[in-house]
Amino acid sequence: MLGGKKVIVVVPAYNAEGTIERTLAEIDRSVVDEVIIVDDASRDRTSELAQVRGDSVITHTANRGYGANQRTCYGEALRRGADIVVMVHADYQYSPRLIPALAGLIASGHYDVALGSRILGNGARTGGMPWWRYVANRALTALENALVGQKLSEYHTGLRAWSREILDALPLAELSDDFVFDSQTLALAILAGANIGEISCPTRYMEEASSINFRRSIRYGLGVVRVSLACRRALRGRPRGVFRSVSMLDVPRSVDQHRHVGIAPAPPLRTIETGDQSGI
């Protein structure tokens, strides 16, 4: 609990046997009530290693994609009564030790969403981010800020915290199964009027950490541009597709939460608890 709010950490994982144990070991259990790991049909020992600490593990029987993995994460966290949901990647690229700080931003009532930014400070390049990835990150972020009217330092982090209210309001079931899911959720949060906070986050680029290849990076970048343009149209009163599901009236800002409009709850998920590897 943090400020009387239940904190659940979700960890989307795929082929993370080399990093999952280190990631889970750095989660502060004095603040975090539950940890849920979702293994997207890894071909290695990710699920087996994740279960050692006694956390809840959900295993997809087939690979569904990064976005679908997060959808399972968030749906299960909400089903278990989370007030604050923190997502951290299993590849140990982001520091789990910052989870209390991110959750604290939400618990304060000032923010609906909190991001661990690799760009604030010198964490990205000193942590080994390739120069071309750094340049692409900065260029995309600048474009996104210009299109959606924000001043965020980074939109592409794998360390994020959400209030229950904002997650309830997002049409998660309608979003992409691929990496652009991250951009869609942030764009929809912006459209919903969410307050977004950031803290500086160090990063670690290493052989064991996951990273999409150059071709998929290009596809991801084009997807980000499309999402940002769609968000801009919605902000100007011309919503299309998933942006019709959320409006500026749906989610009041955290400091003035007098009412709540949500979406229908996700269907119940079958989970694998510690020691059970039967699948779902």
C-alpha positions as CSV (number, residue, x, y, z in Angstrom):
1,M,0.0,0.0,0.0
2,L,1.1,3.6,-0.7
3,G,-1.1,6.4,0.7
4,G,-3.9,3.9,1.3
5,K,-3.8,2.8,-2.3
6,K,-3.1,-0.8,-3.5
7,V,0.0,-0.9,-5.7
8,I,0.3,-3.8,-8.3
9,V,3.4,-4.1,-10.5
10,V,2.9,-5.8,-13.8
11,V,5.9,-7.2,-15.8
12,P,5.4,-8.1,-19.5
13,A,8.0,-10.7,-20.4
14,Y,9.2,-12.5,-23.5
15,N,12.4,-14.6,-23.6
16,A,13.7,-12.8,-20.5
17,E,15.4,-15.7,-18.7
18,G,18.6,-13.7,-18.5
19,T,17.1,-10.7,-16.8
20,I,13.8,-11.6,-15.1
21,E,15.3,-12.6,-11.8
22,R,17.3,-9.4,-11.5
23,T,14.2,-7.3,-12.4
24,L,12.0,-9.0,-9.8
25,A,14.8,-8.8,-7.1
26,E,14.9,-5.0,-7.2
27,I,11.1,-4.5,-6.7
28,D,10.5,-2.9,-3.3
29,R,8.0,-5.3,-1.7
30,S,7.3,-2.9,1.2
31,V,5.4,-0.7,-1.2
32,V,4.2,-3.1,-3.8
33,D,1.2,-5.3,-2.8
34,E,1.4,-7.8,-5.7
35,V,3.6,-8.5,-8.7
36,I,2.1,-10.1,-11.8
37,I,4.3,-11.4,-14.6
38,V,2.8,-12.1,-18.0
39,D,5.0,-14.4,-20.2
40,D,4.0,-14.1,-23.8
41,A,4.8,-17.7,-24.8
42,S,8.6,-17.5,-24.3
43,R,10.8,-20.1,-25.7
44,D,13.1,-20.1,-22.7
45,R,12.8,-20.5,-18.9
46,T,11.1,-17.1,-18.3
47,S,8.0,-18.5,-16.6
48,E,10.0,-21.0,-14.5
49,L,12.4,-18.4,-13.2
50,A,9.6,-15.9,-12.5
51,Q,7.8,-18.3,-10.3
52,V,10.7,-18.8,-7.9
53,R,9.9,-15.6,-6.0
54,G,6.3,-16.6,-5.4
55,D,4.7,-14.0,-7.6
56,S,1.7,-14.6,-9.9
57,V,2.6,-15.7,-13.4
58,I,0.3,-15.7,-16.4
59,T,1.5,-17.6,-19.4
60,H,0.1,-17.1,-22.9
61,T,-0.1,-20.4,-24.7
62,A,0.8,-18.6,-28.0
63,N,2.7,-15.4,-28.7
64,R,0.2,-12.6,-28.9
65,G,2.5,-9.5,-29.1
66,Y,3.7,-6.8,-26.9
67,G,0.5,-4.9,-26.8
68,A,-1.6,-8.0,-26.1
69,N,0.8,-8.8,-23.3
70,Q,0.2,-5.4,-21.6
71,R,-3.5,-5.8,-22.1
72,T,-3.4,-9.0,-20.1
73,C,-1.2,-7.2,-17.5
74,Y,-3.5,-4.3,-17.0
75,G,-6.7,-6.4,-17.1
76,E,-5.5,-8.7,-14.4
77,A,-4.2,-5.9,-12.2
78,L,-7.6,-4.1,-12.4
79,R,-9.4,-7.4,-11.7
80,R,-7.4,-7.7,-8.5
81,G,-8.3,-4.3,-7.3
82,A,-5.2,-2.2,-8.0
83,D,-5.5,1.5,-7.4
84,I,-2.0,2.1,-8.9
85,V,-0.5,-0.1,-11.6
86,V,3.2,0.2,-12.4
87,M,4.5,-1.5,-15.6
88,V,8.2,-2.4,-15.8
89,H,9.8,-4.4,-18.6
90,A,11.4,-7.7,-17.7
91,D,14.6,-7.0,-19.6
92,Y,16.2,-5.1,-16.8
93,Q,16.7,-2.1,-19.1
94,Y,14.8,0.1,-16.6
95,S,15.4,0.4,-12.9
96,P,12.7,-1.3,-10.8
97,R,14.0,0.6,-7.8
98,L,12.2,3.6,-9.2
99,I,8.8,2.0,-8.8
100,P,8.0,3.6,-5.4
101,A,8.8,7.0,-6.8
102,L,6.5,6.5,-9.8
103,A,3.7,5.1,-7.7
104,G,4.2,8.1,-5.3
105,L,3.4,10.5,-8.2
106,I,0.1,8.8,-8.7
107,A,-0.6,8.4,-4.9
108,S,0.0,12.1,-4.4
109,G,-3.2,12.9,-6.4
110,H,-1.3,15.2,-8.7
111,Y,-0.9,12.8,-11.6
112,D,-2.9,10.2,-13.5
113,V,0.2,8.8,-15.4
114,A,3.9,8.8,-14.5
115,L,6.8,7.9,-16.8
116,G,10.3,6.9,-16.1
117,S,12.2,9.0,-18.7
118,R,15.6,7.9,-20.1
119,I,16.0,11.3,-21.7
120,L,15.8,13.5,-18.6
121,G,19.4,13.8,-17.4
122,N,22.2,11.8,-19.1
123,G,20.8,8.3,-18.6
124,A,20.2,7.3,-22.2
125,R,23.6,7.7,-23.8
126,T,25.6,6.8,-20.7
127,G,23.5,3.7,-20.3
128,G,24.5,2.6,-23.8
129,M,21.6,3.6,-25.9
130,P,22.7,3.5,-29.6
131,W,23.1,6.9,-31.1
132,W,20.7,6.2,-33.9
133,R,18.0,5.0,-31.4
134,Y,18.6,8.1,-29.3
135,V,18.2,10.4,-32.3
136,A,15.1,8.6,-33.4
137,N,13.7,8.8,-29.9
138,R,14.3,12.6,-29.7
139,A,12.9,13.2,-33.2
140,L,9.7,11.2,-32.5
141,T,9.2,12.8,-29.1
142,A,9.6,16.3,-30.6
143,L,7.0,15.5,-33.3
144,E,4.6,13.9,-30.8
145,N,4.8,17.0,-28.5
146,A,4.1,19.3,-31.4
147,L,1.1,17.3,-32.6
148,V,-0.6,16.6,-29.2
149,G,0.4,19.8,-27.4
150,Q,2.6,18.3,-24.6
151,K,6.1,18.8,-23.2
152,L,7.1,15.3,-22.4
153,S,10.8,14.3,-22.6
154,E,10.0,10.8,-23.8
155,Y,7.0,8.8,-25.0
156,H,8.7,5.5,-25.5
157,T,9.7,4.3,-22.0
158,G,9.1,0.8,-20.6
159,L,8.6,2.1,-17.1
160,R,5.1,3.6,-16.5
161,A,2.6,4.0,-13.7
162,W,-1.2,4.5,-14.1
163,S,-4.1,5.4,-11.8
164,R,-6.9,2.9,-11.9
165,E,-9.2,5.6,-13.1
166,I,-7.3,6.3,-16.3
167,L,-6.8,2.6,-17.1
168,D,-10.5,2.0,-16.6
169,A,-11.3,4.7,-19.1
170,L,-9.0,3.5,-21.9
171,P,-10.5,1.2,-24.6
172,L,-7.6,-1.3,-24.1
173,A,-9.4,-4.1,-25.9
174,E,-9.4,-2.0,-29.1
175,L,-5.7,-1.2,-29.2
176,S,-2.9,-2.8,-31.1
177,D,-1.2,-6.1,-30.2
178,D,2.1,-4.6,-31.3
179,F,4.6,-2.1,-29.9
180,V,2.5,0.9,-30.9
181,F,0.2,0.0,-28.0
182,D,2.4,2.2,-25.8
183,S,1.8,5.3,-28.0
184,Q,-1.9,4.6,-28.2
185,T,-2.3,4.4,-24.5
186,L,-0.4,7.7,-23.9
187,A,-2.3,9.5,-26.7
188,L,-5.6,8.3,-25.3
189,A,-4.6,9.4,-21.8
190,I,-3.7,12.9,-23.2
191,L,-7.1,13.0,-25.0
192,A,-8.8,12.1,-21.7
193,G,-7.2,15.1,-20.0
194,A,-4.7,13.1,-17.8
195,N,-2.0,14.8,-15.9
196,I,1.3,13.1,-16.8
197,G,4.4,13.3,-14.6
198,E,8.0,12.2,-15.3
199,I,11.1,11.3,-13.4
200,S,14.6,10.6,-14.6
201,C,15.4,6.9,-15.2
202,P,18.8,5.4,-15.9
203,T,18.9,2.7,-18.6
204,R,20.9,-0.3,-19.3
205,Y,21.6,-1.6,-22.9
206,M,23.1,-5.0,-22.7
207,E,23.2,-8.2,-24.7
208,E,20.5,-9.8,-22.5
209,A,18.0,-6.9,-22.9
210,S,15.4,-7.1,-25.5
211,S,15.3,-4.7,-28.4
212,I,13.4,-4.6,-31.7
213,N,15.4,-4.7,-34.9
214,F,15.9,-1.8,-37.3
215,R,13.0,-2.8,-39.6
216,R,10.6,-3.1,-36.8
217,S,11.8,0.2,-35.4
218,I,10.9,1.9,-38.7
219,R,7.5,0.3,-38.6
220,Y,7.0,1.4,-35.0
221,G,8.1,5.0,-35.8
222,L,5.5,5.2,-38.6
223,G,2.9,3.8,-36.3
224,V,3.7,6.4,-33.7
225,V,3.3,9.2,-36.3
226,R,-0.1,7.8,-37.3
227,V,-1.2,7.6,-33.7
228,S,-0.1,11.2,-33.0
229,L,-1.9,12.5,-36.1
230,A,-5.0,10.7,-35.0
231,C,-4.8,12.2,-31.5
232,R,-4.3,15.7,-33.0
233,R,-7.5,15.2,-35.0
234,A,-9.4,14.0,-31.9
235,L,-8.2,17.0,-29.9
236,R,-9.5,19.2,-32.7
237,G,-12.9,17.5,-32.4
238,R,-12.6,15.0,-35.3
239,P,-12.0,11.7,-33.5
240,R,-11.7,8.5,-35.5
241,G,-11.3,4.8,-34.6
242,V,-10.4,4.2,-31.0
243,F,-10.2,7.9,-30.3
244,R,-14.0,8.0,-30.4
245,S,-14.1,5.9,-27.3
246,V,-12.4,8.5,-25.1
247,S,-13.1,12.2,-24.7
248,M,-11.8,15.1,-22.6
249,L,-14.9,14.6,-20.4
250,D,-14.2,10.9,-19.5
251,V,-11.5,11.2,-16.9
252,P,-11.3,14.2,-14.4
253,R,-7.8,15.1,-13.4
254,S,-6.5,13.3,-10.3
255,V,-6.6,16.4,-8.1
256,D,-10.3,16.7,-8.7
257,Q,-11.8,13.3,-9.2
258,H,-15.5,13.9,-8.5
259,R,-16.8,11.4,-11.0
260,H,-15.6,8.4,-13.0
261,V,-16.7,7.1,-16.4
262,G,-15.1,3.8,-17.3
263,I,-15.4,1.0,-19.9
264,A,-16.8,-2.4,-19.4
265,P,-14.4,-4.6,-17.4
266,A,-12.2,-7.1,-19.2
267,P,-13.3,-10.7,-19.1
268,P,-11.8,-12.8,-16.2
269,L,-8.3,-14.2,-16.9
270,R,-7.1,-17.6,-15.9
271,T,-3.7,-17.4,-14.2
272,I,-0.8,-19.6,-13.4
273,E,0.1,-19.2,-9.8
274,T,3.5,-20.2,-8.4
275,G,4.3,-23.8,-9.1
276,D,1.6,-24.4,-11.7
277,Q,2.9,-24.5,-15.3
278,S,-0.3,-25.9,-16.9
279,G,-1.0,-22.8,-19.0
280,I,-4.2,-21.0,-19.6
